[in-house]
Amino acid sequence: MRQKFMLWCTARCMSNIFLRSFEARPDFACRSAPYGIAKFVGDDRSGVLVKYFDYQEGFKYIDVKNSMIEFEEKYLTKNILLKDHYYNFIGAPHPLEEVIPKGYTHGILFRDPVNTFISLRNLFLKINFEITLENIAEFVNYEKLYQTYEEIIEKGIDPNPVIINTSLLADKPEQYLREICRIWELEYLPEMMDFPNATTCLTDYPAGDVVNWRTAAIESTTWRKETEHCESDLLSYPVEIQEYIHYQELYYEKLNKLCLRLE
């Protein structure tokens, strides 16, 4: 019997590479961040960053849910992996359980807030987004991610989501992928370590320039260790941004204590 998986991700946490590891498998159909269109572009859009995106009629959260059901029906013989960002659901006009499809095993992908911030800063510079506390907080909100994790459990969506620190995963990708496959009752396949440099799951996104956020992920063909950043990388930014990132580290530590580790 096929299985369905949904991953809730922080920004800039190598989630696209993770997704592509599974898309390389012949028994999986994958989809990347379909709810972003509802968050930033469609009729239900919300948040401070909508000013950077052109409005497109339709694309409500319920529309995305229905498109996921159609996606499942299109690939009846394959396992399904949906990856999306927790912040795409902040401001959604319906409860979480009403806007996501049912029957999924859930997981959390994250990395530490300093690395996330620096990677996000580099992206903002590339696409001309302002580096302000308000804009950063839209994407770096580990408190909300932790609350989402609790909500998934409390509402009975999934009693035991697997939590994955992608910094650990990138350091030992084959070992962690083998363990994730074991937990998800899948056979590990060697092709998960090597994938093509263009994939359907990363281009199935009708939000115009948003696809340009993923250039590096699209070009990479295998796992790589992350670039480490340190506390000093924050020092050139306003104190309010530094304090905000430090506050988010409290929730990062909560998740890190619960994350998957190799024995």
VEXRO-373066 format. One record per residue: chain; x, y, z of N, C-alpha, C in turn. Coordinates in steps of 0.2 Angstrom, whole numbers. Layout:
REM residues N
+--------+-------+-------+-------+-------+-------+-------+-------+-------+-------+
| chaine |   n.u |   n.v |   n.w |  ca.u |  ca.v |  ca.w |   c.u |   c.v |   c.w |
+--------+-------+-------+-------+-------+-------+-------+-------+-------+-------+
|      A |     X |     Y |     Z |     X |     Y |     Z |     X |     Y |     Z |
...
+--------+-------+-------+-------+-------+-------+-------+-------+-------+-------+
REM end
This chain:
REM residues 263
+--------+-------+-------+-------+-------+-------+-------+-------+-------+-------+
| chaine |   n.u |   n.v |   n.w |  ca.u |  ca.v |  ca.w |   c.u |   c.v |   c.w |
+--------+-------+-------+-------+-------+-------+-------+-------+-------+-------+
|      A |     4 |    -6 |     0 |     0 |     0 |     0 |     4 |     6 |     0 |
|      A |     3 |    11 |    -4 |     7 |    17 |    -5 |     6 |    21 |     2 |
|      A |    11 |    26 |     3 |    11 |    30 |     9 |    11 |    37 |     6 |
|      A |     9 |    42 |    11 |     9 |    49 |     9 |    13 |    53 |    15 |
|      A |    17 |    57 |    13 |    21 |    61 |    18 |    21 |    68 |    17 |
|      A |    21 |    72 |    23 |    21 |    79 |    22 |    26 |    82 |    27 |
|      A |    30 |    86 |    24 |    36 |    89 |    28 |    35 |    97 |    29 |
|      A |    35 |    99 |    35 |    35 |   106 |    37 |    42 |   109 |    38 |
|      A |    44 |   114 |    34 |    51 |   116 |    34 |    52 |   123 |    36 |
|      A |    58 |   125 |    39 |    60 |   132 |    39 |    62 |   134 |    33 |
|      A |    63 |   141 |    32 |    66 |   143 |    26 |    74 |   141 |    26 |
|      A |    76 |   140 |    20 |    83 |   139 |    18 |    86 |   133 |    22 |
|      A |    82 |   128 |    22 |    85 |   122 |    27 |    86 |   116 |    22 |
|      A |    88 |   117 |    16 |    90 |   111 |    11 |    84 |   107 |    10 |
|      A |    78 |   109 |    11 |    72 |   105 |    10 |    71 |   103 |     3 |
|      A |    73 |   107 |    -2 |    72 |   105 |    -9 |    77 |    99 |   -11 |
|      A |    83 |    99 |    -8 |    88 |    94 |    -9 |    85 |    88 |    -6 |
|      A |    82 |    88 |     0 |    79 |    82 |     3 |    73 |    80 |    -1 |
|      A |    69 |    84 |    -4 |    63 |    82 |    -8 |    66 |    79 |   -15 |
|      A |    71 |    81 |   -17 |    74 |    78 |   -24 |    77 |    71 |   -22 |
|      A |    80 |    70 |   -16 |    82 |    64 |   -15 |    76 |    58 |   -15 |
|      A |    70 |    60 |   -14 |    65 |    56 |   -14 |    62 |    56 |   -21 |
|      A |    62 |    62 |   -25 |    60 |    62 |   -31 |    64 |    57 |   -36 |
|      A |    70 |    56 |   -34 |    75 |    52 |   -38 |    72 |    44 |   -38 |
|      A |    68 |    43 |   -33 |    66 |    36 |   -32 |    60 |    35 |   -37 |
|      A |    60 |    29 |   -40 |    54 |    28 |   -45 |    47 |    27 |   -42 |
|      A |    47 |    26 |   -35 |    41 |    25 |   -32 |    38 |    31 |   -29 |
|      A |    41 |    37 |   -30 |    38 |    43 |   -27 |    36 |    48 |   -32 |
|      A |    31 |    52 |   -30 |    29 |    58 |   -34 |    29 |    63 |   -28 |
|      A |    33 |    69 |   -30 |    34 |    74 |   -25 |    32 |    81 |   -27 |
|      A |    30 |    85 |   -22 |    28 |    92 |   -24 |    31 |    97 |   -19 |
|      A |    33 |   102 |   -21 |    37 |   107 |   -17 |    32 |   114 |   -16 |
|      A |    31 |   115 |   -10 |    28 |   121 |    -8 |    22 |   124 |   -11 |
|      A |    17 |   120 |   -13 |    11 |   122 |   -16 |     7 |   128 |   -13 |
|      A |     8 |   128 |    -6 |     4 |   133 |    -2 |     7 |   140 |    -2 |
|      A |    13 |   140 |    -5 |    16 |   147 |    -6 |    12 |   151 |   -10 |
|      A |     8 |   148 |   -15 |     4 |   152 |   -20 |    -2 |   155 |   -16 |
|      A |    -4 |   152 |   -11 |   -10 |   154 |    -7 |    -8 |   160 |    -2 |
|      A |    -2 |   159 |     1 |     1 |   163 |     5 |     3 |   170 |     2 |
|      A |     6 |   170 |    -3 |     9 |   176 |    -6 |     5 |   179 |   -12 |
|      A |     1 |   175 |   -16 |    -1 |   177 |   -22 |    -9 |   177 |   -23 |
|      A |   -12 |   172 |   -20 |   -19 |   171 |   -22 |   -24 |   175 |   -17 |
|      A |   -30 |   173 |   -18 |   -36 |   177 |   -14 |   -35 |   177 |    -7 |
|      A |   -32 |   172 |    -4 |   -31 |   172 |     3 |   -24 |   175 |     6 |
|      A |   -20 |   178 |     2 |   -14 |   180 |     3 |   -13 |   185 |     9 |
|      A |    -8 |   184 |    13 |    -7 |   189 |    19 |     0 |   189 |    21 |
|      A |     2 |   194 |    25 |     8 |   195 |    27 |    12 |   201 |    24 |
|      A |    18 |   203 |    27 |    21 |   209 |    25 |    24 |   208 |    18 |
|      A |    25 |   202 |    16 |    29 |   201 |     9 |    25 |   201 |     3 |
|      A |    18 |   202 |     4 |    14 |   201 |    -2 |    15 |   207 |    -7 |
|      A |    18 |   213 |    -4 |    19 |   218 |    -8 |    25 |   217 |   -14 |
|      A |    28 |   211 |   -13 |    34 |   209 |   -18 |    31 |   205 |   -23 |
|      A |    24 |   203 |   -23 |    22 |   198 |   -27 |    16 |   201 |   -31 |
|      A |    15 |   199 |   -37 |     9 |   201 |   -41 |     3 |   197 |   -39 |
|      A |    -3 |   200 |   -38 |    -9 |   196 |   -36 |   -11 |   192 |   -42 |
|      A |   -13 |   186 |   -41 |   -16 |   181 |   -46 |   -23 |   179 |   -43 |
|      A |   -28 |   180 |   -47 |   -35 |   178 |   -44 |   -35 |   170 |   -43 |
|      A |   -39 |   168 |   -38 |   -40 |   161 |   -36 |   -34 |   159 |   -31 |
|      A |   -32 |   153 |   -32 |   -27 |   150 |   -28 |   -28 |   151 |   -20 |
|      A |   -34 |   150 |   -18 |   -36 |   150 |   -11 |   -33 |   143 |    -8 |
|      A |   -32 |   143 |    -1 |   -30 |   138 |     3 |   -34 |   131 |     1 |
|      A |   -40 |   132 |     1 |   -44 |   126 |    -1 |   -43 |   124 |    -8 |
|      A |   -41 |   128 |   -13 |   -40 |   127 |   -20 |   -33 |   122 |   -20 |
|      A |   -28 |   124 |   -16 |   -22 |   121 |   -15 |   -23 |   114 |   -12 |
|      A |   -27 |   113 |    -7 |   -29 |   107 |    -4 |   -32 |   102 |   -10 |
|      A |   -37 |   105 |   -14 |   -40 |   101 |   -19 |   -35 |    99 |   -24 |
|      A |   -30 |   104 |   -26 |   -25 |   102 |   -31 |   -21 |    96 |   -28 |
|      A |   -20 |    96 |   -22 |   -16 |    90 |   -19 |   -19 |    84 |   -19 |
|      A |   -26 |    84 |   -18 |   -30 |    78 |   -19 |   -30 |    76 |   -26 |
|      A |   -30 |    80 |   -31 |   -29 |    79 |   -38 |   -22 |    76 |   -40 |
|      A |   -17 |    78 |   -36 |   -11 |    76 |   -37 |   -10 |    69 |   -35 |
|      A |   -13 |    67 |   -29 |   -13 |    60 |   -26 |   -17 |    56 |   -31 |
|      A |   -22 |    58 |   -34 |   -26 |    54 |   -39 |   -22 |    53 |   -45 |
|      A |   -18 |    57 |   -47 |   -14 |    57 |   -53 |    -9 |    51 |   -53 |
|      A |    -6 |    51 |   -46 |    -1 |    46 |   -45 |    -3 |    40 |   -40 |
|      A |    -8 |    37 |   -42 |   -11 |    32 |   -38 |    -6 |    26 |   -36 |
|      A |    -1 |    25 |   -40 |     3 |    19 |   -39 |    10 |    21 |   -36 |
|      A |    10 |    28 |   -34 |    16 |    30 |   -31 |    15 |    33 |   -24 |
|      A |    20 |    32 |   -20 |    20 |    36 |   -13 |    20 |    44 |   -15 |
|      A |    18 |    48 |   -10 |    18 |    55 |   -11 |    22 |    58 |    -6 |
|      A |    26 |    63 |    -8 |    29 |    67 |    -3 |    28 |    75 |    -5 |
|      A |    25 |    78 |     0 |    23 |    85 |     0 |    28 |    89 |     4 |
|      A |    31 |    94 |     2 |    36 |    98 |     6 |    33 |   105 |     6 |
|      A |    32 |   108 |    12 |    30 |   115 |    12 |    33 |   119 |    18 |
|      A |    32 |   125 |    18 |    35 |   129 |    24 |    29 |   131 |    29 |
|      A |    31 |   130 |    35 |    26 |   132 |    40 |    23 |   139 |    40 |
|      A |    27 |   144 |    37 |    25 |   151 |    37 |    20 |   152 |    32 |
|      A |    20 |   147 |    27 |    14 |   148 |    22 |     7 |   147 |    25 |
|      A |     7 |   145 |    31 |     0 |   143 |    34 |    -1 |   149 |    39 |
|      A |     4 |   153 |    41 |     2 |   159 |    45 |    -3 |   164 |    42 |
|      A |    -8 |   165 |    45 |   -13 |   169 |    42 |   -18 |   166 |    38 |
|      A |   -18 |   159 |    37 |   -23 |   155 |    33 |   -30 |   156 |    36 |
|      A |   -35 |   157 |    32 |   -42 |   159 |    35 |   -46 |   153 |    38 |
|      A |   -42 |   147 |    38 |   -46 |   141 |    40 |   -41 |   137 |    45 |
|      A |   -43 |   133 |    50 |   -39 |   129 |    54 |   -35 |   124 |    50 |
|      A |   -29 |   123 |    53 |   -24 |   118 |    49 |   -27 |   112 |    46 |
|      A |   -31 |   109 |    50 |   -34 |   102 |    48 |   -39 |   103 |    42 |
|      A |   -41 |   109 |    41 |   -46 |   110 |    35 |   -42 |   111 |    29 |
|      A |   -36 |   113 |    29 |   -33 |   115 |    23 |   -27 |   111 |    20 |
|      A |   -26 |   105 |    24 |   -21 |   100 |    22 |   -25 |    94 |    20 |
|      A |   -23 |    90 |    15 |   -26 |    83 |    14 |   -25 |    79 |    20 |
|      A |   -29 |    74 |    20 |   -29 |    69 |    26 |   -25 |    63 |    24 |
|      A |   -23 |    59 |    29 |   -20 |    53 |    28 |   -12 |    53 |    27 |
|      A |    -9 |    59 |    29 |    -2 |    59 |    28 |     2 |    58 |    35 |
|      A |     8 |    55 |    34 |    13 |    55 |    39 |    17 |    61 |    39 |
|      A |    18 |    65 |    45 |    21 |    71 |    45 |    28 |    71 |    48 |
|      A |    32 |    76 |    46 |    39 |    77 |    48 |    40 |    85 |    48 |
|      A |    46 |    86 |    52 |    48 |    93 |    52 |    55 |    93 |    50 |
|      A |    57 |    98 |    45 |    64 |    99 |    43 |    66 |   106 |    46 |
|      A |    72 |   107 |    49 |    74 |   113 |    51 |    82 |   113 |    52 |
|      A |    84 |   119 |    52 |    91 |   120 |    54 |    92 |   126 |    58 |
|      A |    98 |   128 |    61 |    98 |   133 |    66 |    97 |   140 |    64 |
|      A |    94 |   144 |    68 |    92 |   151 |    66 |    97 |   155 |    63 |
|      A |   103 |   155 |    65 |   109 |   159 |    62 |   110 |   157 |    55 |
|      A |   111 |   151 |    54 |   112 |   149 |    47 |   106 |   150 |    43 |
|      A |   100 |   150 |    45 |    94 |   151 |    41 |    94 |   159 |    40 |
|      A |    96 |   163 |    45 |    96 |   170 |    44 |   101 |   172 |    38 |
|      A |   107 |   170 |    39 |   112 |   172 |    34 |   111 |   169 |    27 |
|      A |   108 |   163 |    26 |   106 |   161 |    20 |   100 |   165 |    17 |
|      A |    96 |   167 |    21 |    90 |   171 |    19 |    92 |   178 |    17 |
|      A |    97 |   181 |    21 |   100 |   187 |    20 |   103 |   187 |    13 |
|      A |   107 |   182 |    11 |   110 |   182 |     4 |   104 |   181 |    -1 |
|      A |    99 |   178 |     0 |    93 |   177 |    -4 |    90 |   184 |    -5 |
|      A |    89 |   188 |     0 |    86 |   194 |     0 |    90 |   199 |    -4 |
|      A |    96 |   199 |    -3 |   101 |   203 |    -7 |   100 |   202 |   -14 |
|      A |    99 |   196 |   -16 |    99 |   193 |   -23 |    92 |   196 |   -26 |
|      A |    87 |   195 |   -23 |    80 |   197 |   -26 |    77 |   203 |   -23 |
|      A |    82 |   208 |   -20 |    80 |   215 |   -19 |    74 |   215 |   -14 |
|      A |    74 |   211 |    -9 |    70 |   211 |    -3 |    74 |   215 |     2 |
|      A |    70 |   219 |     6 |    73 |   223 |    12 |    75 |   218 |    17 |
|      A |    81 |   219 |    20 |    82 |   216 |    26 |    80 |   219 |    32 |
|      A |    74 |   219 |    34 |    71 |   222 |    40 |    69 |   216 |    45 |
|      A |    68 |   218 |    51 |    65 |   214 |    56 |    58 |   211 |    54 |
|      A |    54 |   215 |    51 |    47 |   213 |    49 |    48 |   208 |    44 |
|      A |    52 |   209 |    39 |    53 |   204 |    33 |    56 |   198 |    36 |
|      A |    61 |   198 |    40 |    65 |   192 |    42 |    60 |   188 |    46 |
|      A |    56 |   191 |    51 |    51 |   188 |    55 |    46 |   184 |    51 |
|      A |    45 |   186 |    45 |    40 |   182 |    41 |    42 |   175 |    40 |
|      A |    49 |   174 |    39 |    52 |   168 |    37 |    56 |   164 |    43 |
|      A |    58 |   168 |    48 |    62 |   165 |    53 |    58 |   165 |    60 |
|      A |    53 |   160 |    61 |    49 |   160 |    67 |    48 |   153 |    69 |
|      A |    53 |   151 |    73 |    54 |   145 |    76 |    49 |   143 |    81 |
|      A |    47 |   149 |    84 |    41 |   148 |    89 |    35 |   146 |    86 |
|      A |    33 |   148 |    80 |    27 |   146 |    76 |    28 |   139 |    74 |
|      A |    34 |   137 |    71 |    36 |   131 |    69 |    35 |   126 |    75 |
|      A |    37 |   127 |    81 |    36 |   123 |    86 |    29 |   122 |    88 |
|      A |    25 |   128 |    88 |    18 |   128 |    89 |    14 |   123 |    84 |
|      A |    17 |   124 |    78 |    14 |   119 |    72 |    15 |   112 |    74 |
|      A |    21 |   110 |    76 |    23 |   103 |    78 |    18 |   101 |    84 |
|      A |    17 |   105 |    89 |    12 |   104 |    94 |     5 |   103 |    92 |
|      A |     3 |   107 |    87 |    -4 |   107 |    84 |    -5 |   100 |    80 |
|      A |     0 |    98 |    77 |    -1 |    92 |    73 |    -2 |    86 |    77 |
|      A |     1 |    86 |    83 |     0 |    81 |    88 |    -6 |    82 |    92 |
|      A |    -8 |    88 |    94 |   -14 |    89 |    98 |   -20 |    88 |    95 |
|      A |   -20 |    89 |    88 |   -26 |    89 |    84 |   -27 |    82 |    81 |
|      A |   -22 |    77 |    83 |   -23 |    70 |    80 |   -21 |    70 |    73 |
|      A |   -17 |    75 |    70 |   -16 |    74 |    63 |   -10 |    69 |    62 |
|      A |    -5 |    69 |    67 |     0 |    64 |    67 |     2 |    64 |    74 |
|      A |     2 |    58 |    77 |     4 |    58 |    84 |    12 |    58 |    85 |
|      A |    16 |    57 |    80 |    23 |    56 |    81 |    27 |    59 |    75 |
|      A |    27 |    65 |    73 |    30 |    67 |    67 |    38 |    67 |    68 |
|      A |    41 |    64 |    63 |    49 |    64 |    64 |    52 |    71 |    63 |
|      A |    56 |    73 |    67 |    60 |    79 |    67 |    67 |    78 |    64 |
|      A |    69 |    82 |    59 |    75 |    81 |    56 |    79 |    88 |    56 |
|      A |    85 |    88 |    59 |    89 |    93 |    58 |    94 |    92 |    52 |
|      A |    93 |    97 |    47 |    96 |    95 |    41 |   103 |    97 |    41 |
|      A |   106 |   100 |    46 |   113 |   101 |    47 |   116 |    94 |    48 |
|      A |   113 |    90 |    53 |   115 |    84 |    54 |   114 |    79 |    48 |
|      A |   109 |    80 |    45 |   108 |    76 |    39 |   113 |    77 |    33 |
|      A |   114 |    83 |    32 |   119 |    85 |    27 |   126 |    82 |    29 |
|      A |   128 |    82 |    35 |   134 |    79 |    37 |   135 |    72 |    36 |
|      A |   130 |    68 |    37 |   130 |    61 |    35 |   123 |    59 |    32 |
|      A |   123 |    61 |    25 |   116 |    60 |    22 |   114 |    53 |    21 |
|      A |   119 |    48 |    19 |   117 |    42 |    17 |   114 |    38 |    24 |
|      A |   118 |    39 |    29 |   116 |    36 |    36 |   109 |    39 |    38 |
|      A |   108 |    45 |    37 |   101 |    48 |    40 |    96 |    46 |    35 |
|      A |    97 |    46 |    28 |    92 |    44 |    24 |    90 |    37 |    25 |
|      A |    95 |    32 |    26 |    93 |    25 |    28 |    89 |    25 |    34 |
|      A |    90 |    29 |    39 |    86 |    29 |    45 |    79 |    32 |    44 |
|      A |    79 |    37 |    40 |    72 |    40 |    39 |    68 |    34 |    35 |
|      A |    71 |    31 |    30 |    68 |    26 |    26 |    65 |    20 |    31 |
|      A |    69 |    19 |    36 |    68 |    13 |    41 |    61 |    15 |    45 |
|      A |    62 |    22 |    47 |    56 |    24 |    51 |    50 |    24 |    47 |
|      A |    50 |    26 |    41 |    44 |    27 |    36 |    43 |    20 |    33 |
|      A |    46 |    15 |    35 |    45 |     8 |    32 |    46 |     8 |    24 |
|      A |    51 |    11 |    22 |    53 |    11 |    15 |    60 |     8 |    14 |
|      A |    61 |     5 |     8 |    67 |     2 |     7 |    72 |     8 |     5 |
|      A |    78 |     8 |     7 |    83 |    13 |     5 |    85 |    12 |    -2 |
|      A |    86 |    17 |    -6 |    88 |    16 |   -13 |    94 |    20 |   -14 |
|      A |    99 |    18 |   -17 |   106 |    22 |   -18 |   105 |    28 |   -22 |
|      A |   100 |    28 |   -27 |    99 |    34 |   -31 |    96 |    40 |   -27 |
|      A |    95 |    39 |   -20 |    93 |    45 |   -16 |    99 |    49 |   -15 |
|      A |   105 |    47 |   -16 |   111 |    51 |   -15 |   113 |    55 |   -21 |
|      A |   110 |    54 |   -27 |   112 |    57 |   -33 |   106 |    58 |   -37 |
|      A |   105 |    64 |   -39 |    99 |    66 |   -43 |   100 |    70 |   -49 |
|      A |    95 |    71 |   -53 |    96 |    75 |   -59 |    96 |    82 |   -57 |
|      A |    98 |    87 |   -62 |    99 |    94 |   -60 |    93 |    98 |   -62 |
|      A |    87 |    95 |   -64 |    81 |    98 |   -65 |    75 |    94 |   -64 |
|      A |    71 |    96 |   -60 |    65 |    92 |   -58 |    58 |    95 |   -58 |
|      A |    53 |    91 |   -59 |    47 |    94 |   -60 |    44 |    97 |   -53 |
|      A |    46 |    94 |   -47 |    44 |    96 |   -41 |    46 |   103 |   -39 |
|      A |    52 |   106 |   -42 |    54 |   112 |   -41 |    52 |   117 |   -46 |
|      A |    48 |   116 |   -51 |    46 |   120 |   -56 |    38 |   121 |   -56 |
|      A |    35 |   116 |   -52 |    28 |   116 |   -52 |    25 |   122 |   -47 |
|      A |    26 |   128 |   -49 |    25 |   134 |   -45 |    23 |   140 |   -49 |
|      A |    17 |   142 |   -50 |    15 |   147 |   -54 |    16 |   154 |   -52 |
|      A |    20 |   155 |   -47 |    21 |   162 |   -44 |    27 |   166 |   -47 |
|      A |    28 |   165 |   -54 |    32 |   170 |   -57 |    39 |   169 |   -55 |
|      A |    42 |   175 |   -52 |    49 |   175 |   -51 |    51 |   171 |   -44 |
|      A |    46 |   168 |   -41 |    48 |   164 |   -35 |    52 |   159 |   -36 |
|      A |    51 |   156 |   -42 |    56 |   150 |   -44 |    63 |   152 |   -44 |
|      A |    65 |   158 |   -45 |    72 |   160 |   -45 |    75 |   159 |   -38 |
|      A |    71 |   159 |   -33 |    74 |   157 |   -26 |    77 |   151 |   -26 |
|      A |    76 |   146 |   -31 |    78 |   140 |   -30 |    84 |   138 |   -35 |
|      A |    88 |   143 |   -37 |    93 |   142 |   -42 |    98 |   136 |   -40 |
|      A |   101 |   138 |   -34 |   106 |   133 |   -32 |   103 |   126 |   -31 |
|      A |    97 |   126 |   -28 |    95 |   119 |   -27 |    93 |   115 |   -33 |
|      A |    91 |   119 |   -38 |    90 |   116 |   -45 |    96 |   113 |   -48 |
|      A |   102 |   117 |   -47 |   108 |   115 |   -50 |   112 |   110 |   -46 |
|      A |   111 |   109 |   -40 |   115 |   104 |   -36 |   112 |    97 |   -38 |
|      A |   117 |    92 |   -38 |   115 |    85 |   -40 |   116 |    80 |   -35 |
|      A |   118 |    83 |   -29 |   120 |    78 |   -23 |   120 |    82 |   -17 |
|      A |   120 |    78 |   -11 |   120 |    81 |    -5 |   127 |    85 |    -4 |
|      A |   127 |    90 |     0 |   133 |    94 |     2 |   133 |    96 |     9 |
|      A |   138 |    97 |    12 |   138 |    99 |    19 |   137 |   107 |    19 |
|      A |   133 |   109 |    24 |   131 |   116 |    24 |   137 |   121 |    25 |
|      A |   137 |   127 |    23 |   141 |   132 |    25 |   140 |   134 |    32 |
|      A |   145 |   134 |    36 |   144 |   136 |    43 |   144 |   143 |    44 |
|      A |   140 |   146 |    48 |   140 |   153 |    50 |   141 |   154 |    57 |
|      A |   143 |   159 |    60 |   144 |   160 |    67 |   140 |   166 |    69 |
|      A |   140 |   167 |    76 |   137 |   173 |    79 |   139 |   179 |    77 |
|      A |   146 |   180 |    75 |   148 |   186 |    73 |   145 |   189 |    66 |
|      A |   142 |   184 |    62 |   139 |   186 |    56 |   133 |   190 |    57 |
|      A |   130 |   190 |    63 |   124 |   194 |    65 |   126 |   201 |    67 |
|      A |   132 |   202 |    69 |   134 |   208 |    73 |   133 |   215 |    68 |
|      A |   133 |   214 |    62 |   133 |   220 |    58 |   125 |   222 |    57 |
|      A |   121 |   218 |    60 |   114 |   220 |    59 |   111 |   223 |    65 |
|      A |   105 |   227 |    65 |   102 |   230 |    71 |   101 |   226 |    77 |
|      A |   102 |   228 |    82 |   101 |   225 |    89 |    94 |   221 |    89 |
|      A |    89 |   224 |    86 |    82 |   221 |    86 |    82 |   214 |    82 |
|      A |    86 |   214 |    77 |    87 |   208 |    73 |    91 |   203 |    77 |
|      A |    96 |   205 |    80 |   100 |   200 |    84 |    96 |   197 |    89 |
|      A |    93 |   201 |    93 |    89 |   199 |    99 |    83 |   194 |    96 |
|      A |    80 |   196 |    90 |    75 |   192 |    88 |    77 |   185 |    86 |
|      A |    83 |   184 |    83 |    86 |   178 |    81 |    88 |   174 |    87 |
|      A |    91 |   177 |    92 |    92 |   174 |    99 |    86 |   171 |   102 |
|      A |    80 |   175 |   102 |    74 |   172 |   104 |    72 |   166 |   101 |
|      A |    73 |   166 |    94 |    71 |   160 |    90 |    75 |   154 |    92 |
|      A |    81 |   155 |    94 |    85 |   150 |    96 |    83 |   146 |   102 |
|      A |    79 |   149 |   106 |    76 |   145 |   111 |    71 |   139 |   109 |
|      A |    67 |   141 |   103 |    63 |   136 |   101 |    67 |   131 |    96 |
|      A |    72 |   133 |    93 |    77 |   129 |    89 |    79 |   123 |    94 |
|      A |    81 |   125 |   100 |    84 |   120 |   105 |    78 |   115 |   107 |
|      A |    72 |   118 |   108 |    67 |   113 |   109 |    66 |   108 |   104 |
|      A |    66 |   110 |    97 |    66 |   105 |    92 |    72 |   101 |    91 |
|      A |    78 |   104 |    93 |    84 |   100 |    92 |    84 |    94 |    97 |
|      A |    81 |    95 |   103 |    81 |    90 |   108 |    77 |    84 |   106 |
|      A |    72 |    85 |   101 |    68 |    80 |    99 |    69 |    77 |    93 |
|      A |    75 |    80 |    89 |    76 |    78 |    83 |    79 |    71 |    82 |
|      A |    79 |    68 |    76 |    81 |    61 |    75 |    89 |    62 |    75 |
|      A |    92 |    57 |    78 |    99 |    56 |    79 |   101 |    49 |    78 |
|      A |   107 |    48 |    75 |   109 |    41 |    74 |   112 |    38 |    80 |
|      A |   111 |    32 |    81 |   113 |    29 |    87 |   120 |    27 |    87 |
+--------+-------+-------+-------+-------+-------+-------+-------+-------+-------+
REM end
